Amino acid sequence: MASGARSPHCPARREQRIRDIIQVTHDSIGSDPKIINVIVREHPAESISVSSRINGEDFRKVKTN
């Protein structure tokens, strides 16, 4: 796992992600930034599938029986 400021779990990166989410929400729907609530749930990378990909590969690449 990465360490320091480059780690995805580093407090500074986490805070910046939250600020970005608040800004995008404000820009998209015009909500007052003071009332936008952000809940961050962190999961191990191996437990996450993005766009039907598992560890970066198409889920259909390996067939299960």
DAWO-V547358 format. One record per pair of residues at least 4 apart in sequence whose ideal C-beta (glycine too) atoms are under 6 Angstrom apart, sorted by the first residue. I is the first residue (numbers start at 0). J is the second residue. Records with the same first field share a line. If there is no record, write none. Layout:
I: J ; J
This chain:
1: 5 ; 6
2: 6
4: 9 ; 11
17: 37
20: 37
21: 32 ; 35
23: 27
24: 30 ; 35
25: 30 ; 32
30: 35
42: 46 ; 47
48: 53
51: 58
53: 58
56: 60
